[in-house]
Amino acid sequence: NFPIFFSPHDPNVLYTGGNVLFKTTNEGQSWQIISPDLTRNDRSKQGSSGGPITKDNTSVEYYCTIFCGMESPVKAGVIWTGSDDGLVHVTQDGGKNWTNVTKNITGLPEWIQINSLDASPHDAGTAYIAATMYKSDDNRPYLFKTSDYGKTWKKITKGIPDTAFTRVIREDPFRRGLLYAGTETGLYVSFDDGENWQSMQLNLPIVPITDLIIQKREKDLVIATQGRAFWVLDDLTLLHQLKDELTSADAFLFKPEDTWRTVGGGRGGGGAAVGAVGDNPAAGVVVYYSLKNKVTDEVSLEFLDSNGKLVKKFSSKAGAEEAGPAGGDEGFGPRGGVARVTSEAGLNRFVWDMRYPDATRFPGLIMWAGSVTGPRAVPGSYQVRLTVGGKAITESFQIKKDPRIATTQEDLAKQFDLLWKIRTKLSDTHEAILKIRDAKKQIDEVGKRISGQANSKPVVDQGKALAAKMTAIEEALYQTKNQSNQDPLNYPIRLNNKLAALGGSVGGGDFAPTDQALQVYDELSQAIDAELKKLEQIFTAEIPAYNKAVRDLDIPAISVKQEKK
């Protein structure tokens, strides 16, 4: 550990420690000593390290040095230091006067190493220290707190095993009294300012934790370990929202963390040559909710826009849309059905991918470089509504624009508008195909049934002519020869695939649609509308005429076959 830290009040002020505390205001060009010796300065413990063959004085071995330090985020000039030989000092005037408060810490062993300290982000007079004595075969935890500038201290280790010595302690900047402690064996949390601790290991391996820091912008806990790995506990807002009523409520919805709208994410990082890689955050809005008991009835999550209009609904019950495409999927497109809401007792987690509902699918749908995936929501204000047992709970959240892009909100709205048009027109196209297939199936069934009846041939031929017209429309809208994902390479893609591919191009990044994209949409939309108009004519005029011709045959409801003698 090397104690070097910036002032939270002035980014030009940098501190570092030796046996005294130094300060620079010109990026290290010159340094000012602002303290007396803040260590025991025991010469007997400052001998040369190593031997007898070779010495080992790399500077890590130096003793009687300041090991940690921090200026209060609340009040400028309040600076704390801790030394590797067991002393704790504080100044309240920027280093003009220092107070040794070590003697006030009851239960602190002499010569213990003050491994880390944390000046409270909520109160200038409050600070926490974590000390280690393992080098003297004492593996017990040593955590202490003061709330009066070091005049009195309290040991706060209840709940941490005597074998888990403590290396670091931090207070959450968003919830007073919420503490995190890194020990030799893992992570601990306290919700009552250190009065009680509990393990928060989750999926963290058993590993020494050497440092902790709260990333304020994202509200994440970043963990450094001696396993030479960084870990991140996402979304501390859950811990910020924990309250007593949660344990008694049948259902509790946590306010979702504001989410960046970025392209990609949600999968592992690194390349194939990397032996160990981390995981990216979920690619969407993460919603947590707690259920007192397992729910057998429907549990639903509805996402609403700023006007309260429904964007998308998810349920714990299976829906027809979850079946996905039968007999195939879109080539080079997303696969899988609609995400299901869980209804287990305890904490549940759901990730909304920030997308509006998909376009309509039909069985056997195969497209090349096209997808039915709905467009992403534009940055702005949204709500999520949890409904359990007929009772609804609503929380708000923000979808934030990727800070790395220069695209305006207006351009993103233009992109969404075109993508929504594409999605709607694609749905119209696929719903027309479903209608065509259903009508052709019925015509075929009727033809088989009336075949052989007196005067039925003209009606059968009329049905075949109708089916042929609808087949021509279907083939203009969709490549009906597609049987496998590679078939679009062999057969020309049709209007629906061209439209879906346009959607992939328009939605491939964060930018307004080009003039060419708008022109292509108009051309494809007009071509599709022309086919849908032909279909509408068939359904409004020719099918009623066909139905009348069938009725005129006076076909019995039940036809009994005569046995041959």
N, C-alpha and C positions, 0 to 999 in steps of 0.2 A: 504494500500500500504506500502510495506517495500522496501526502495531503496537499493537493492543489485545487483551488476552488474559486469561482467567480463570486462577486457580490451580486445578490439578486436585485439590488437597487441601482447598480451602476455597472453596465457591461464593460466599462473600461478599467474597473478595479479587479485585480487578480491577487489572490493570496497564495502563499505556499509556506510550508513549515520545515524547519530543521530542528534545532533545539530552541529557536526563537521563531516568531511568526514574521514573515516578510510580506510586503505589499508593493505592487507596481501599478502605475496608472498609464504607462506608455509601452505596453505589450512586452515588458521584460527588459527594455533598454536600460533601466535602472531600478533598483529595489531599495525599499526603505524598511528598516527594522522597526516594528511597532509593538514589541513586547520585550520583557526580560526573558531570561531562561525559563521556559515553561515545563521543564523536566526535573528529575531528581539530580541529574548531573553527577551520578556516582561514578567516580573515576575507576573504581575497582571493576566495573562492568563494561569498561570501554577499551579492553585490551584487543590485541590483534587476533583475528579469527583464523582458524585452520592450523596446519602444522601436523607433525614436525617436518614433513618433507616439503610441503608448499603451503603458503598462506591462501586465504580465501576471502579477501577483503574487496568484495564487489559493490559495497555500500549497502546491500540488503542486510548485512550482518551488523550494521551500526546500531548501537543501543542508546537509550536516553534521547529519543527524538519524538517530536510531535507526530502522532500516527494518524490523526483525523482532525478535521476542523470544519466549521460551518458558520456563516453569518445568518442571523434570523431573517426569514422572509418577511416578517411582520414589522420589524423595527430596525432601521439602519444603525450600524455601530455596535449592535449586540452580537458578539462573536464568541463562539465556544471552541475549545481545543481539548483534545485528549491525547495523552502520551503513551508510548509503549511501555513505560515504567510505572504506569498507574496513576497519573495525575490528571485532574480535570480543572480547567480554568475558564473564566468568563470575564469579558469586558463589556461594559454598557456604553462606552464612549469612544468606540473605534480604536481602542488600544492604548489610550492615555493612562488608564488605570485598570489593573487586572486583579482578580480575586481567585485564590486557590480554594475551591470548594470541595476538595477531595475528602477532608476530615468530616464533612457533613453526610457522607454516603455510608450509612451504617450497613455492614455486611460486605463491603468491598474489600477483597484481600489486598494486602500490600504487594506491590510489584506486578499486579495484574495488568494485562495489556488492554487499554481502551481501544477496542477494535474499530468501533464506529460510533458516531453520535448523530442525532437528528434534532435540529431546532424546529420546534413546532410551527407549522404554517398557519396556525390559528391564534397563537398567543405568544408574545415576545418573551415572557418569563418562563415558558415551558420548554423543556428539552428532554431527550431520551438518550441513554448510552447503552451500548452492548459491549461487554468485555469478555475476554477469554483467558482461561488459566490452564488450558490443556497442556501447555509446555511444562507445567509442574505436576502433571498427572491428575489434574482436577478437571473433569469433564462436565461439571455442573453448569447450568445456564446462569448468566449474570446480566440481568436487564434492570435498569433503574430509571426513575422518572422524577423530575422536579417541576414545580409550577411556580416557584418564587425565586428565580434566577440562581438556583443552587443552594439556597439557605437550608432547605430540607429536601430529602430524597426518600423515595419508596421503592423497595424491590418489587418487581412485577414479573414473576415467573410461574405463577400457578397454572398448571396444565401442560407445561413443557417438561419432558422427562429429565431426570438428573444426568442422563448419559448424552444429552443433546446440547452441547455447549453452543452459545449464541455468538454469531459473527456480526449481525447487522439488525437494526431496527429502524422502521420508517413509519411516520404517521401519514394517513391519507389526507391530501390537501382539500378534498371535497366533503369529507365527513369527519368531524372532530371526534377523537377518541377511537377511531378505527385504525388499528395498528397491524403491521406486518413484521414478522421476525424471521430471519434466515438463520438456520441452525446447521450443525454438522450433518444432520440427517434429513433435513427438508424444511418445508415452509409451514409457519403457524400464523394464525390470525386471532386478533382480539377485537371484540365489538364494544368493550367497556373500558377502554383506556388502560388495558393491561391487567385488569383485575382477574380475568380468566382468559386462557388461551386454548385454542383447539387446532388440530392439524388441518391444513388446507392443501394436502398433498395432491389430490385429484390424480391426474396421469403423470405427474412429475416423478421421475425415478428417485430412489434413495441416493442423495448426492449432497455434498457440502454446498451451501449457498453462501457466496462471498459478498454479494452486494445486491441491493434492491433499489429501484427507482420507479416513481410513478410518472408515466408519460401523460402530461396534463392535457394536451390537445385531444388525444384519443382515449384518455381515461383507461390506460392499460398499465399493468404491473409488469415491469421488465426485470428478469431474474438472471443474475450471473452466477455460474456454478463452477466448482473445481473439477467438474466433469468436462470442462472446456466446451461448454455449450451455453447459448443464450436461450431462455424460455420466455414466453410472453403469455400472461393471463389476460385475455381480452375482456373488455367490457366490465370494468369495476362498478359500473352504475348499478348492477344487480346488488352488490354489497351495500352500496349507498342507500338503496331503497328498502333493505331488509327492515322489517318492523314487527312488533308483537302481533299485530292483527293478522299477519300472514299465516301464523300457525292455526288460527281459529277459523279463517275464512274458507268457504268451500272452494272458491276460486280466487286467484290473485293474478292480475296482469301487470308485469313490470313495464315501465316506460322504456321503449326501445331506444338504443343509442342512435344518434344521428349517423347517417351512413353516406359515405362517398359513392357517387355513381362513377365507376371506373370500368374500363373494358377488361375482360378477363378476370383472373383471380379465382380463389376457391379451390385450387389444386396445389399439389406439392411443388416446391420450388427446386431449382438446381437441374443439372443435366444428368445423363445416364452414367457419366464417369464419376460423379460425386458419390462417395460412399454413404454419407448421412446428410439428409436434407430436411429442412423444416417444412411446415405447412403454412400456406397463405390463409388469411382470414376468409370467412365465408363470403361468397360473391353475392351479397344481398343484405336485406334488412333482417337482422336476427331478432326474433321475438321469443321472450321467455315468459312462461306462465306456470303457476303452481296450482295443483289440484289436491284437495285434502284427501280424496279417495279416488280410486279408479272409476271412471265414468263409462257406463255402458250405452247411454243415450248419445245423441250427436253432440260433439264439440266442434264449434266452427270459429274460423278466423276470417274476418272480412277487412279488406284494405280499401280505404276511402280516400278520395282526393280532398283538396282544401275546401270544396263546397259540400262535402258530405256525400258525394256521388260514388256509388260502388265501383271500384276498379276491378277487384277480383275476390272471389270467395273460395276458401278451402275448408274441407270438412273431414271429420274422423270417419265418416261413412263413405263407402265406395260409391263413386258416381260413374255414369256411363262414359264420361270423358276420360276416365282413368284407364280404360282398356287399351288406349293407344292404337296405332294403325295395325290392322290385321294383315298378315301375309307379306309384310315389308315395312320399310321405313324410308325416310328421305335420305338419299345419298349425300354424304358429307354434311349432315344436319344433326341437330340434337335428337337424342333418343330417350325413350322412357315416358311414363305417364305422369299424371298430375301428382304433386306432392301431397301426402296424407297428413292430416293433423293428428298428433298422438293424444291419448286421453288417460295416461298412466298417473297413478298417485305420485305426488312429489313434483319435482321440477321437470317441465317439458320445454323443448326447444323447437322452433320452426324458423326456417329461412325462406323469406320471400325474395325471389330473384328480381324483383322490381319490374316485372313484366306484366303487361295486360293480357287478357285471355288469348289463347291461340286461335288461329283460324280453324274453321271446321275441317275435320279429316274425313276420309272414307276408307273402308276396308281395302287393303291392297295398294294404298297410295305409295307411289315411288316417284321421286323427283331427283334431279341432278343439280347439286349446288343450290338447292332451294329448301325452304323450311316453312312450316306453318306457325312458327314461334311468334307470339305477340310482341309488340314493340315495348321498349323500356320506358318507364315513367320518366317524365322530365323532372329536373330538380325542383324542389318546392316543399310545401307543407302537406303532410298526409296524416291519416289516422289509422289505427288498427282497432278492431272491435272483437273481443272475445265473448262468445255466447255459450253458456253452460246452463243446462236446465232451465232455459227460457230467460235467464238473467244475463244482461250484457254489461261489459266493462270496456271502456274506451280510453285509449291513450294516444297522444300525438307524437309525431317525430318528423324529422327533416331528411329529405334526400338532397345531398349537397353535390354541387358540380365539382368534377375533378379539378383540383386547383392547378394542375399542370397544363391545362388547355386554355386557349384564348377565345374559344367559341362562346358567343353570347347566349343568354337565355332565349332571346328571340329566335336565334338560329336553331337551337335545340327544339324549340316549339315547332318550327317549320319542319324539322326532321320528323318529329312525332306525328304531325298532321299527315304527312305523306305516307309514313309507315302504317298509320291507322287506316288510311284509304286503301292501301295495298292489302292489308289484313282483311278489311271488310269485303273488298272485291273478290279476294281469294275465297272467303267464306261463301259468298254468293255463288261463285263458280262451283265449288265442291258440293254445296247444297243442291245445285241444279243437277249435278252428276248423280247424287243420291236419289233425287226424284226420277231421273231418267231410268236408273237401274230398277227402281221399284216399279215404275210403270211398265217397263219392258217385261219384268217378271210376271206381273199380273196379266199382261196381254198373252204371254206364252202359256200361262196356266189356263186362261179362258179358251185359247185356241185349241189346246189339247182336249179340253172338256167338250167343246161343241163340235169337234171334228167328227164327222160321221153322221151328224144330225142333218135332217132335211133342210135344204136351202142354206147350209152353213158356210159353203165355200166362199161366197162373196164377203162374208163377215170375217172369216179367217184371213183372207187376202187383205182386207182392209186393215186388220191388226198387224199383219206383217209389214205393210207399207208404213204404218205409223211407227213401228219399231225401227224400221230402216231410217226414217227421218231423224228419230231421236239418236240413233247410233251415229249418224253423220255429225250431229251436234256434239255428242260426247267425244268423238274422235277429234273434233276441232279444239275442244277444251282440254283434253287429256290424252296422253299417249297410251292407248289401251293395250298395246303390245308389251308393255313393261311387265315382266314377271320377276325379275331380279334387279338388284341395285345397279348392276352393270348394263342393263338393257338400254338406258338412255344413251349409251355410247353407240348403240346399233340403230336406234330409231329416233327420228327427230323429236325434240321436245315440243310440247304444245303450249297453248296460251297460259294455262295455270302455272306451268313450270317457269315460263319466261317471267311471269309476274312475281313468283316467289323468289326467283334469282335476283330480280330487281330489288326486292326487299332486303335481300342479303347484302347487296351493294350499298344501298342507302343507309342501312343500319350497321354497317361495318366499322363505324367509328363515331366520334363526336363532332359532327359537322352538318351544316345545312345541305339539303339536296342540291345537286347541280341542275342547271337548266336542262341538260340532256336527260337527267333522270325524270324530271317533270314531263318532258316531252314523250319519253318512252312510256311512262305511265298512262298518259292520255291516249296514246296509240293502242296500247294493250287493252285499256279499259273500253275503248270504243269497239275494238274487235270482239271482246267478250260480251259487251252489251248487245251487239248485233246477233250473236248466237243465242243469248238469253231471250231476246225478242222473238226469235224464231220458235224457241221452246215455249214461250208464253202463248204464242198463237196456237201451238199444238194443244196445250192444256186448256185453253179457253174455248176453242172451236172444234178441233178435230177429235179430241178425246170424248167430249160430250156426244158428238155425232156417233162415234164408235159405241159408246155405252148404249145409246138409243137403239142402234142396230142389233146389239146383243139382246136387249130387252125384247125387241120385236120378235126374236126367235122363240120367245116363251119357253126357255129352257127350264125344266123342272129343277127344284132345289136339290132333290136327291134322285140320282139315276141308278136304278137297280139292274145289274147285269143279269141277262137271262142265261140259265144253264143250258148247255148243248145236250141234246138227247141223241 
